[in-house]
């Protein structure tokens, strides 16, 4: 009989723990924010993109023009190479190689500068977005907000709320 009472008591305790865990789980609120959407749709991200385009458009155009000029020179060399003297051909070929090397270096530097500035701008957007995420989470009593996940049920996605606050703050 003593064993029977122990099993009943254990069953009652286990039931109480399960009910308690279920009540706590119902109160636990999880949210998800898509950083990709923030970077694409937030007005701060869009203005950062415009700022970068303005900042780098002149250098980009210069690179495009330099690349086109280099291609024209290379095409001209290809056409004239068979009729050139050996010394002239070697000299022009070395010049083309040197110009191409310089072009590649400038293009690489441009890309590094652009990536660096882009990262700076996106970091500022992300910092602002994180403050808004925290604000939304606190005001709506979320216990946990994730930014990366393999799968998210759309009912937990609070990206629209965050974007609304971000965009309204940016327009002020």
Secondary structure, 3 states (H helix, E strand, C coil): CHHHHHHHHHHHHHHHHHHHHHHHHHHCCEEECCHHHHHHHCHHHHHHHHHHHHHHHHHHHHHHHHHHHHHHHHHHHHHHHHHCCHHHHHHHHHHHHHHHHHHHHHHHHHHHHHHHHHHHHHHHHHHHHHHHHHHHHHHCCCCEEECCCCCCCHHHECHHHHHHHHHHHHCC
